[in-house]
Amino acid sequence: MSRIIYWTSLTLSLTFLLLPLVLVLPLAFNGSSFLTYPMEGFTFRWFEVVFMQEPWVAAFLNSLKVAIGAMIVAVVLGGLAATGTILSGRWGQLVLSGLFVSPLVVPSVVIGVAFAYAFGKAGLGGGYVSLVLAHAILGAPLVFLSVMTSLKGLDAELDRAATSMGASRLYRFRTVTLPLAAPGFLTGALFAFITSFDEVVVALFLASPQSMTLPIALFSGLRDRLEPTIVVVALLLSVLSLLFLAALNTLQRRSPSGHR
């Protein structure tokens, strides 16, 4: 009976999650210029349009630049925060963890308005730098949680053994802690990258016409023109997300806590 309940629940859940994709994504190959069924032939023309039209290419490159910059900043901020928090006591970890993950519970619209006002007052305005900083702040909590989980799974005796041999804290972190916690850092980096690459609400407040990202271009396309190019971009983003999930699964298997 339990197996029947398990497989029934699994089937219903997968159907609920995948059915919208199964219905919409085939329209990326529709021969018609409209998002309609039945499809009028099969074509790869819309993929060529996405890869050749300047607005889509520029938006993709902007998203890539912003995501890479935000990932680097988020890994530095989140990694340092997690490393410092793990060294504090129980109550210190509780308080600091709550502070570092607070951006995850604040509505995106509120964060977008706050960033637009703060960066405007600082003279940054909209553009690449403001997007990188804003997305880094959104991604840093994910890096923090990933690194914290990885650090908690390490054997404390290894650090004590290095201390007993006279190794400094920086040397212990570089030669002992960092190599063992590397899967946590890499997992956090992937989370920060995909969060920045897919983020649209905060970017709407901060992006300039020259720094328009791919999600903003997709959002504008939904509002202005319903063409199969929109579904092509959505399909490419879905494939990218699947690749990241596969990479995360590989990293989790290689992490120290994953072998327990």
JOSULMO-V334307 format. One record per pair of residues at least 4 apart in sequence whose C-alpha atoms are under 6 Angstrom apart, sorted by sequence separation. I is the first residue (numbers start at 1). GAP is how many residues later the second one is. D is the distance in Angstrom with one decimal. If there is no record, write none. Layout:
I/GAP/D ; I/GAP/D
//
This chain:
4/4/5.9 ; 5/4/6.0 ; 7/4/6.0 ; 14/4/5.8 ; 15/4/5.4 ; 21/4/5.5 ; 48/4/5.9 ; 49/4/5.6 ; 54/4/5.8 ; 63/4/5.9 ; 66/4/5.9 ; 67/4/5.9 ; 70/4/5.9 ; 74/4/5.6 ; 75/4/5.4 ; 76/4/6.0 ; 81/4/6.0 ; 88/4/5.5 ; 92/4/5.9 ; 93/4/5.7 ; 115/4/5.8 ; 116/4/5.9 ; 120/4/5.8 ; 131/4/5.9 ; 132/4/5.9 ; 136/4/5.8 ; 144/4/5.9 ; 157/4/6.0 ; 163/4/5.2 ; 172/4/5.2 ; 173/4/4.6 ; 174/4/5.4 ; 177/4/5.9 ; 178/4/5.7 ; 183/4/5.9 ; 191/4/6.0 ; 195/4/5.9 ; 203/4/5.3 ; 207/4/5.5 ; 220/4/6.0 ; 221/4/5.2 ; 222/4/5.7 ; 231/4/6.0 ; 119/5/5.1 ; 120/5/4.7 ; 162/5/5.6 ; 173/5/5.6 ; 207/5/5.6 ; 253/5/5.1 ; 50/6/5.8 ; 119/6/5.5 ; 252/6/5.7 ; 32/8/5.4 ; 85/8/5.5 ; 30/9/5.4 ; 31/9/5.0 ; 31/10/4.8 ; 30/11/6.0 ; 31/11/5.4 ; 30/12/5.4 ; 31/12/5.5 ; 29/13/5.3 ; 29/14/5.1 ; 29/15/5.8 ; 200/15/5.5 ; 200/16/5.9 ; 150/31/5.5 ; 150/34/5.1 ; 147/37/4.7 ; 146/38/5.2 ; 147/38/5.6 ; 101/40/4.8 ; 100/41/5.8 ; 146/42/5.4 ; 143/45/3.9 ; 142/46/5.8 ; 139/53/4.3 ; 135/61/5.4 ; 70/62/4.7 ; 74/62/4.6 ; 78/62/4.6 ; 82/62/5.2 ; 69/63/5.8 ; 73/63/5.7 ; 70/65/5.6 ; 74/65/5.6 ; 78/65/5.0 ; 79/65/5.9 ; 66/66/5.3 ; 70/66/4.4 ; 74/66/4.3 ; 78/66/4.3 ; 82/66/5.4 ; 75/68/6.0 ; 183/68/5.5 ; 183/72/5.4 ; 126/80/4.5 ; 127/80/5.3 ; 126/81/5.2 ; 127/81/5.3 ; 126/82/5.3 ; 127/84/5.6 ; 112/90/4.3 ; 116/90/6.0 ; 112/93/5.7 ; 153/104/5.2 ; 75/114/5.9 ; 71/118/5.7 ; 71/121/5.2 ; 71/122/5.1 ; 67/126/5.1 ; 67/129/5.0 ; 67/130/5.4 ; 63/134/5.6 ; 62/149/5.9 ; 63/150/4.7 ; 62/151/5.4 ; 63/151/5.8 ; 59/153/5.6 ; 59/154/4.6 ; 60/154/5.2 ; 59/155/4.6 ; 46/183/5.4 ; 34/193/5.5 ; 33/194/5.9 ; 28/200/5.2 ; 28/203/5.1 ; 28/204/4.9
//
